[in-house]
Amino acid sequence: MHETKGDRVEEVHAAAIRQQAGEAAVASAVEKVPASAAASSAPVARSGGQVLVDALRGNAVDTVYCVPGESYLPVLDALHDAPEIRTIVTRHEGAAANMAEAYGKLSGRPGICFVTRGPGATHASNGVHTAREDSTPMILFVGQVDRAFRGREAFQEVDYRQMFGGLAKWATEVDSIERIPEIVARAFAVAQSGRPGPVVVALPEDVLFGSGIVTDAPPPRIAQAVPAAADLAEAAALLESAERPLVIAGGSGWSASGVHALREFVIANDLPLAASFRRQDLFDNRDRHYIGQLGLGVSPALAARVRSADLLLVIGSRLAEATSSGYSLLKSPLPEQTLIHIHADPDELGRVYQARLPINAAVVPAAEALARLPAVAAPRWASWTRAARADYDAHSTPAAASPDIHGVEARGVDLAQVVAHLDRTLPDDAIIANGAGNYTVWVHRFYRYRRPGTELAPINGAMGYGLPAAIAAKLRHPQRTVVCFAGDGCFMMYPQELATALQFDAAVIVILVNNGMFGTIRMHQEREFPGRVIATQLVNPDFVALAQAFGAYAERVERSEDFPEAFARARDSGRAALLDLRVDPRQITPQARLP
């Protein structure tokens, strides 16, 4: 993997903040607070906006995403004098929130987003929902009306505690300038502790414009739950007695050391490992122990294997609806399989399934502890693991030509061949981003992720996520190849963010899967109400002309054999690029075709 000096600095600092490796981490972060904000014998008054930006500095924030608003002008003014914090201006608050969420996925630190009150907050709620269901650390700062105007339905006034109460881990409002450091520190702690997630902080306009002498707070140290020795001993005994064990890895909060420890544990014990929904990058898909992803488009053979396993070791995953195939792979509340469930949040243990052994522990210390256990001698499940891998190889290898179903040959670009080409040619550290739609089934089935931090996909199924996430990834890792998959309906949620990509030199490559419909809904529609098509057909613009109007490189691809050279031209253009793939609208999934 090509690693820049900036990448390395960010990784080291992220690991220090996330894992709290000693007092040096705190000292390092505190040093980032400017002299004007540090405690001294002659403290100076600062605006609320300056106090807030100094708090961001103190927490090692290097990027914020925003759409500017008059409700937080003092923050923007303070950012003017904070060149170490890059301010990325998007064209829609939903895109800004999605970029912040993607940053949180990639870094393990809270992605920071600023939006204005009222409509800005409602637009940004899309990203908050994604961060909640995806367990991603994120902080959304929202402008608010003057405190003196509260309760009068002032211009764009919203009660954000009530609005975000069910979406965010914590939603609050600053009530005085003196409390800004305290609340920001708590926001960073809440966003990163236990099961990570989003925090919303409302900023009254008069607090930001006010001034005062305020004491800064150090960055919080995040406590992590670790597995008890007795629990580890019991887990080892349960594994020793198993005949058909299966590991399911997922969730968030993973680090390079945690992923490495997970790999060591799995290989030492010759265990089959499945990834939870859209967490395929936690384990090298080329390794013979990897057996596929549990989610939309799950392999029937893998689903059957989960049902027939006699032990499930679940690390980090909540076993949510998509991962559990609608809560059908395990029976609730008492699974037939012996369940060892490891999760950082005690509230997730026993929420749906009563585990034989629930372990409240963060994924990194849990994986490291498992890796230290003595390996099972001569495990009885070697043939079980080999068979599971053979099933995966068969399912994830596309046919050599376009599918021919019921005697009808597919027309246009074969998406399976497109994904297979990228799987063969992209570097190991390439980042793949996507939104929601049936087109993602091809990506998750045929692309083999190699390294952590290379899959950006919303567990909550948010359309439009792919392009903003890809831009955030390219801004964070400019030397890496970043590819965005988007359906035509998905892309049109945030097409204007091509302007953001061009403005900030984010040379992402968009692969637009164009079939003229909302494919997922059409599939369900044909199943439930065959022949009664309504509300799922799309009349699209000329996507090539649209992208070129933004200044992006663009071309249309109508044949599978033309894709490799078209992709090479897009990559070599050196700027944001879009490839409009014309696919067969009848090919609704890799194995199903509409009549």
Secondary structure, 3 states (H helix, E strand, C coil): CCCCHHHHHHHHHHHHHHHCCCHHHHHHHHCCCCCCCCCCCCCCCEEHHHHHHHHHHHCCCCEEEECCCHHHHHHHHHHHCCCCCEEEECCCHHHHHHHHHHHHHHHCCCEEEEECCCHHHHHHHHHHHHHHHHCCCEEEEEEECCHHHCCCCCCCCCCHHHHCCCCCCEEEECCCHHHHHHHHHHHHHHHHCCCCCEEEEEEEHHHHHCEECCCCCCCCCCCCCCCCHHHHHHHHHHHHCCCCEEEEECCCCCCHHHHHHHHHHHHHCCCCEEECCCCHHHCCCCCCCEEEECCCCCCHHHHHHHHHCCEEEEECCCCCCCCCCCCCCCCCCCCCCEEEEEECCHHHCCCCCCCCEEEECCHHHHHHHHHHCCCCCCCCCHHHHHHHHHHHHHHHCCCCCCCEECCEECCEECHHHHHHHHHHHCCCCCEEEECCCCHHHHHHHHCCCCCCCCEECCCCCCCCCHHHHHHHHHHHCCCCCEEEEEEHHHHCCCCCHHHHHHHCCCCCEEEEEECCECHHHHHHHHHHCCCCCCCCECCCCCHHHHHHHHCCEEEEECCHHHHHHHHHHHHHCCCCEEEEEEECCCEEECCEECC
